[in-house]
């Protein structure tokens, strides 16, 4: 297939003939790996579709819903899980039987823009008309006879960005019927906010028309393996040879099974393998490719480099451990508390002890025996605050530091004087102002009648 040609489904296929480059002097890897086309393109290529379980199950369900005119199909999924590809695959299945209106919700902020986009997709005039004329033109085209196609398939991607009034305008299209058959079949695809919009009471009538709700999510490891190797097989290569098991594990570990990220990483890994002259993708190449895509300093699997044996300086930066930070913080707090204790002890005036006094004269009389039960136990010598802080555990030191800081804050807190004053408001009784008698009555004449 030459450049500029299209596949049988009407969509261009990004292919590069063997022995050529991209046109700007950059060689591609197709010839190196034996591919007939690029296996992981950035856009949606239906020829490379791999029927993994989440996508294939949703595609079959939507196909039945549209073919039997059961109602509206809804596709909900996070970013990059294949919603746009699913819409394109559905369009290709009904291109020969129905007229296609493929819209993007991000460009349809008003009902007028929606009506113009529908008429443009159907090849009808849409300029120079107001909203009412646009509706009449669209209704007249959809209900005209004879019918060239069975129905009109309206597929709206990014539908979660549509305002409520635009969604209501779409619902009105579903009321158009001819011979008891609806003329419009509809599928909406978008993020999780799309389903939340249909919880609005204003869209209750629209929500009741939804008969197929399809939810997409990231692929599992087995599905990722089938997807990557299936894409390579569809491009004319050998998926099991180009992407061995360790490479698939690295791709799944980095991307979490999100199809869009899998495409980007697998394509970049092929470019890296081509640059290295390798015939297969290894785990190390996948990690290098992921680090390059994410602009990481090192691949995500690498750890700190070992110390050099020759005694040279290592390029690794030591950040220490959490225990070192805790000890340093504790030491700083200890120094602060010791400083506060020393300041407090400096303000204490020493008066001496009772031992400096002269002992009393001993009596020569015989003392009576003393009962040991009446004697108080000896008092252990008290330790200073500094000694208590030094002997305490780290946790106790932190508590003591907090208590010391709270005491300092309490000492330097300004005094506040609460005042409880009462104010009594007395309103005088002015009476009813309408009972006051006027001193002089002034007659007022009504204009035009002459009556006073």
Secondary structure, DSSP 8 states (H G I E B T S, - for coil): --TT-B-TTS-B-----TT-B-SSS-B-SHHHHT-SS-SS-SS--GGG----HHHHHHHHHHHHHHHTT--EEEEEE-TTSSHHHHHHHHHHHHTTTEEEEEEEGGG--SHHHHHHHHHHHTT---SS--HHHHHHHHHHHHT-SS-SSSEEEEEEESGGG--HHHHHHHHHHTT-EETTEESEEEEEEE-HHHHHHTTSGGGHHHHTTEEEEEEE----HHHHHHHHHHHHHHTTS-HHHHB-HHHHHHHHHHHTT-HHHHHHHHHHHHHHHHHHT-SSB-HHHHHHHHHHHTT-SS-TT-------TTS---S------HHHHHHHHHHHHHHHHHHHHHHHHHT------GGGS-------S------GGGS---------HHHHHHHS-HHHHHHHHHHHHHHHHHHTS-------------------GGG---SS------TTT---
